Amino acid sequence: MRDYVILTDSGCDFPAELAKELELCVLPLSVTVNGKEYRNYLDEREISHKDFYALLRAGNTGKTSAINLDTFKEAMEAILKEGKDVLYLGFSSGLSGTYQVGALAAEELKEKYPESKLLYVDTLCASLGQGLLVYHAVMQKRAGKSIEEVRDFVEQNRLSLAHWFTVDDLNHLKRGGRVSATTAMVGTLLSIKPVLHVDDEGHLINMEKARGRKASIHRLAEKVLEDMLPQDQPIFISHGDCPEEAEYLASLLRGKPHIGEITIGYVGPVIGAHSGAGTLAIFFLGNKR
């Protein structure tokens, strides 16, 4: 069996050290703020998470862009030239055009490398939800599964990867068309915090409302305990520059049945440009999305 590389994109929001430990190839999407474009490298080489969220809090907005075809082809071809196959696990097509570009790159390269395998899957996931699904894929690879078996695992489990999150500032969701201007205004005045998830098509959906920030955080913890599969498993939490609240959410779950290691990381600039500072999200394998 030929060796293969799992390729993903920075929509996964992995902490850089974890991506390195998992031996992933991660391509950066981009965000433009104040006319300057930054590539969203996981190691923050072009813009740090702290600096990005400081720009948002100062009233700036970010515009995001997908990875281009040439970048995908160069990365994939470098792997193929090493005699390895490629499995691309992409950022939800419901939120970005990146996956479609990656799939197109793979199809074009198949003609040049007919003896190689270039497989791809739309994870329908985002942020550390995408990251958690990729993490499970790596665990399958390390257990000796073939590239086809790992692809099938991802396709079979992507709709069990639950995404639940809340935001602190409704105006970012208003700009993205997720809530109306009236909802954003009234919610801000009454301290209403939405509890949202990512649906089966990979889109953001407003599900519930909580009165106050603390109530919304407790609701995220409750969703994990209500919906998680009854098996020991890792939990991933991402945050938009609110590490203390992410740690508080983790503290509500530690020691509970089936809760394994909890990984906390940032919501990167590409997703943070749409969700805003203060976003808090949690990801796990559940009995439903």
N, C-alpha and C positions, 0 to 999 in steps of 0.2 A: 504494500500500500504506500503510495506516494505521500510525502509530508504535505501539509497545507497550512496556509496562514489565514487567520481570521482578521479580516479588514473591516473597520467600522469608521464612523465619522464623529466629529466633536459634538454632535447632538447627544452623545452618550453621557457627557459631563463627568467622566471618570476623573477622580484625583489622578494626577500625572503618575505618581508612584505606583498606584494600583494598575494602571494601564501597562506600565513597564513590567510589573511583576507577572501580569497575565500574557505578556509577549504579544501584544496586539499592535497592529499597524493602524494608526488613527489619523485621518485626514481632516484638516480644519475648515469649517465654514467660516464666513466672514461677517463682521458687523461694522457699519459706518456710523460714526458719531462726529458731529461738527465738521463734516466734510472729510474726515480722515478715516480710512479703512484699516481695520485691524483683523488679522486672521486669528481665529479662536483656537490657538494651540493650547493643549491641556497644561503645558508647563508655564503658561501665562507670559511667554517671551515677548509678545507684542503689546499686550495690555493685561494688567493684573485684575483679578476679580474686584479687589478693593477700589482700584482706580475707576473701573467701569461703573460700579454702583455709586461712587461719589459723583460721577458725571450725571447719572440718572437723578440722583437726589437734588442736584443743582438745576434740574429742569430740562436737561437735554433728553433727546429721544434717539433711539438707535434704529437703523435700517439694516436688515440682514440679507445675505445673499448666499446662494448654494455654491457648492464646489463645482468647478467647471470640468468639462469632458477631458481636456488634456491632462489635468492634474490626476484624475482617476486613472486614465490610461497609463501615465508614467508610473504611478505607484503599483498598479497591477502588473505591468510588464516587467518591472524590476523583480517582483516576486517570481513570475513565470520564468525569467532568465536564470533564476537560482534552481530551477527544476522542481518548484513547488506549485501546488494548486492554490486557488483563491476562493474563499467564502466571504462574500460581502454582506454584512448585516447592517441595513441602513435605517436612518432617522425616518420616522413615520411620514409616509407620503401624504397623510392628512394635514401635515403642518409645514412641509418643505418639498421642493422639487429635487432635492439632493438624491434621493433614492433612484428616481427615474434616470438621472444622469449616470449614476453608478451602474445601473442595469444596462444602459446603452453602451457604456464603455466595455463592459464584460462581453456583450454580444459582438461588438466590433472586433475585439481581440480574439474571439473564438476562431475567426477565419484565419488569423495569422498563426495561432497556436492550437491546431486541431487535436493535438495529443494531450492537451492540458484540460483541466476542469476549472471553469469559472462559474461558480454558483452564486446566487444572490437571493436575499429574502428581505421583504419590507417588514420590519419588526412591528410596525404600527405602534411603536413606543417612542417615548421622548425622555430627555434628561436621564436621570439615574434609573428610570424605568427601562429605557433602552440599555443602559449600562448593566442593569441586573440581568436582563435577558442574555446579553453578551457574556456576562460572567458565567451564567449557567451553561452556555454553549462551550466556553473554554473548559469547564469542568467535565463536560461530555467528551471533548477532544482528549483531555488528559486521562480519561478513563478508557481510551483506546478506540473511541468511535470513529468511523470513517467520515469523510467530508459529507457524503450523502446522508448519513445517519444524523449528523449534527444539524444539517439543513432541515431534515424532517422534524427533529426535536424542536427547533425554533418555530417552525410553522405550526406544530401541534400545540405549543405552549404559549405562543404570543398573546392569545386572548385570555390567558389565565394570569397575565402579568398586570396586576392591579396598580393603577395610578390614582392616588388621592392627594389633593393639595388645596391650599388656601392662599389668598393673597392679602397683603396689607393695604394696598392702594388700588381701588377699583378703577381709577382713571386709566391705568395701563390696559385693562380689559376693555374699557370703553373705546380707546383708540384702536384696538384690534377688532372691534365689532363684536366682542363676546358678551357685553352687557350694554344696555341703552344709556344715554346720557342721564335720563331721569333716574334710572336704577343706581347709577354711579353717584349721583348727587344725594339722593335720599339715603342710600347705604352709608355714605361717608358721614352724613349728619347723625344717623342713628347708630353708628358703629356696627353696621351689619357686615359680617365677613362671609363671603361665599365659600362653600365647600364644593370643589369641582373634581371631575375625573376625566380620563381619556377613554373614549368609547371604542367600540369594536372596529371602527373605521379610522381610528387614530386621531379623532378630533377632540378638542376641549369642550366639555359639556358642564354647564352649571347645574349642580344636583340639589344642594341644600343651602340653607342660610343659618349662620350661628350669630348670636348676639355677643359681640366682643371677641377680641383676639384669643384670649385664653380658652373660651368655649370652642372656638374653631380648632385649636390645637388638640383639645381633648377629644373632639369628634374624629380627628384623623386617627388617633390611637384606638378609638372604639371601632372604626372601620377595619383596622387590621385584625383585631380580636374577633370581630363578627364574621369576616369573610375569608381569612387566610386558610389555606389547606392545612389539615391536621397532620403536619409533618414538620420536623425540625428544619428550619431554613433561615438563610441570611435575610436581613432587612436593610434596605438602602433608604437614606434620607438626604434630600438636597434642599438647599436654602439660598435665598437671595440676600446674602450678607446679613443674616440674623443667626449667627452660630449659637448664641445662648438659648434661643427658642428651639433650635434644632436639637440641642442637647436636652432641653426640657422634654421635648417629644420623645426622645430616646429613653429618658428616665421613666416615662409612663409605661414603657413596654419591657424593659429589662427584667428578667426573672419570671416573666409570664410563660405559660406552656408554649412550646414549639418556637419560641423566639431565639434565634441563633445570634451570630455576630451582627452587630449593627454598624454599618458604614455610613459616615456623614461626609458630604461634599457640597461644593457650591453648585448652584444653578449657573451655568456659564453665560457669557455675554450674549450668545445667539438666542437662547431661550429667554434669558433675563430681559432682553430688549422688549419682549412682548409681555412678560409676566410682572416685571418691575421688582424693585427692592422690597424685601420683606416676604417674598414668596417662600412658602414652606411646603414640601412635598414628601410623600412616603410611598414606597414601592415594595411589593411582595407578591408571591404566588398565591392566588386566591381561587375560590370556587366560581368566580366570575370576574369580569373586568371591574 
